[in-house]
Amino acid sequence: MEFSQVVRARRMVRNYDPDRPVPDEVLATVLGHAVRAPSAGFSQGWDFVVLRSAAERAVFWEASTDPGAEPDSWLRGIRRAPCLIVCCSHPGSYLDRYAEADKGWTDRDEARWPVPYWDIDTGMAALLMLLTAVDEELGGLFFGVPVPALEAVRQALAIPGDRNLVGVVALGYPAPDRKSPSLRRGRREIPQVAHAGVFGTPLDL
């Protein structure tokens, strides 16, 4: 598939065929592309906890959702995904890297960073997973773990305390689902988001 087709075809898939697992070779491609994501200073401060078995996924869902609540249609569809990839960032990798001689920020002060690049770079790795999924004729979704459940998920998956839990990529073969009602908002056009020279002057292409 041409890259432009992949970009245009990508959407957040919210329902999956639970009887079709993600083949190992496809998962290897997805993760192989993820680690090609850019990272500041080539720090590569990411880790991916891959949950493939029903038992592994059940541990995640038990930790991340209210067991007493009736799941809505969104959650029922996502729970059918045969593969979950929990994306974690490691700020320490960046602080260590930029304390090296060629960077020289020996104080390891996070205040030097205008934004948390460790989280941004991990998000870019997740996007490459989603694009690869489309190219491999799979569906994908990126979603976050609710704040009240973060610690429970950490403990359930033995995620170290020095990692940030950035989000989760669900992967699988798509099953029929409805389009997100949010799409009714419409896609913003280039002149609405691209500014020529200074903010507020629409870029006319």
Secondary structure as the mmCIF struct_conf table of DSSP 4:
data_model
#
loop_
_struct_conf.conf_type_id
_struct_conf.id
_struct_conf.beg_label_comp_id
_struct_conf.beg_label_asym_id
_struct_conf.beg_label_seq_id
_struct_conf.end_label_comp_id
_struct_conf.end_label_asym_id
_struct_conf.end_label_seq_id
HELX_RH_AL_P HELX_RH_AL_P1 PHE A 3 ALA A 9
STRN STRN1 MET A 12 MET A 12
STRN STRN2 TYR A 16 TYR A 16
TURN_TY1_P TURN_TY1_P1 PRO A 18 ASP A 19
BEND BEND1 ARG A 20 ARG A 20
HELX_LH_PP_P HELX_LH_PP_P1 PRO A 21 PRO A 23
HELX_RH_AL_P HELX_RH_AL_P2 ASP A 24 ALA A 34
TURN_TY1_P TURN_TY1_P2 VAL A 35 ARG A 36
BEND BEND2 ALA A 37 ALA A 37
HELX_RH_3T_P HELX_RH_3T_P1 ALA A 40 PHE A 42
STRN STRN3 TRP A 46 LEU A 51
BEND BEND3 SER A 53 SER A 53
HELX_RH_AL_P HELX_RH_AL_P3 ALA A 54 SER A 64
BEND BEND4 THR A 65 THR A 65
TURN_TY1_P TURN_TY1_P3 PRO A 67 GLY A 68
BEND BEND5 ALA A 69 ALA A 69
HELX_LH_PP_P HELX_LH_PP_P2 GLU A 70 PRO A 71
HELX_RH_AL_P HELX_RH_AL_P4 SER A 73 ILE A 78
TURN_TY1_P TURN_TY1_P4 ARG A 79 ARG A 80
BEND BEND6 PRO A 82 PRO A 82
STRN STRN4 CYS A 83 SER A 89
HELX_RH_AL_P HELX_RH_AL_P5 PRO A 91 ARG A 97
TURN_TY1_P TURN_TY1_P5 TYR A 98 ALA A 99
BEND BEND7 GLU A 100 GLU A 100
TURN_TY1_P TURN_TY1_P6 ALA A 101 LYS A 103
TURN_TY1_P TURN_TY1_P7 THR A 106 ASP A 107
HELX_RH_3T_P HELX_RH_3T_P2 GLU A 110 ARG A 112
BEND BEND8 PRO A 114 VAL A 115
HELX_RH_AL_P HELX_RH_AL_P6 TYR A 117 ASP A 135
TURN_TY1_P TURN_TY1_P8 GLU A 136 GLU A 137
STRN STRN5 GLY A 139 PHE A 143
HELX_LH_PP_P HELX_LH_PP_P3 GLY A 144 PRO A 146
HELX_RH_3T_P HELX_RH_3T_P3 VAL A 147 ALA A 149
HELX_RH_AL_P HELX_RH_AL_P7 LEU A 150 LEU A 157
TURN_TY1_P TURN_TY1_P9 ALA A 158 ALA A 158
TURN_TY1_P TURN_TY1_P10 GLY A 161 ASP A 162
BEND BEND9 ARG A 163 ARG A 163
STRN STRN6 ASN A 164 GLY A 172
STRN STRN7 PRO A 174 PRO A 174
HELX_LH_PP_P HELX_LH_PP_P4 ARG A 178 SER A 180
HELX_RH_3T_P HELX_RH_3T_P4 PRO A 181 ARG A 185
HELX_LH_PP_P HELX_LH_PP_P5 ARG A 187 GLU A 189
HELX_RH_AL_P HELX_RH_AL_P8 ILE A 190 VAL A 193
STRN STRN8 HIS A 195 HIS A 195
BEND BEND10 ALA A 196 VAL A 198
TURN_TY1_P TURN_TY1_P11 PHE A 199 GLY A 200
BEND BEND11 THR A 201 THR A 201
STRN STRN9 PRO A 202 PRO A 202
#
